[in-house]
Amino acid sequence: MTQLTGGAPLVVERVRLADRDIAIEGAFEPPQLARLSAEDQIFVAAFLRSHGSIKEMEQVFGVSYPTVKARLNRIAASLDVFDVAPRPSRAEVLERLSRGEISAQDAIAELESVP
């Protein structure tokens, strides 16, 4: 979100590779982090650069621990939750079963969760 958009949703319609003569057109939503306000993007970048140190964030931004936590919670709440652990494929589950790494019951449970 920028002052230009005034918080309205933004749709990217053309992407061009800078060093090639290739352009892709369509309707693309910017990634979640790009949809944050500029201030929140700076805050997230600072948090990553501090390796998640809230103590360092307190010093950099001159705010208290509860203020840093509240802002992180607000930003996190605005982002969609996604599964960071990819689900194994059927073939992977069956391979692990054949190698004896998991029991038949574990394999059944995992196979039931495979899309």
Secondary structure as GFF3:
##gff-version 3
##sequence-region A 1 115
A	DSSP	beta_strand	12	16	.	.	.	ID=ss1
A	DSSP	beta_strand	23	28	.	.	.	ID=ss2
A	DSSP	three_ten_helix	32	35	.	.	.	ID=ss3
A	DSSP	alpha_helix	38	49	.	.	.	ID=ss4
A	DSSP	alpha_helix	54	61	.	.	.	ID=ss5
A	DSSP	alpha_helix	65	78	.	.	.	ID=ss6
A	DSSP	alpha_helix	90	98	.	.	.	ID=ss7
A	DSSP	alpha_helix	104	113	.	.	.	ID=ss8
###
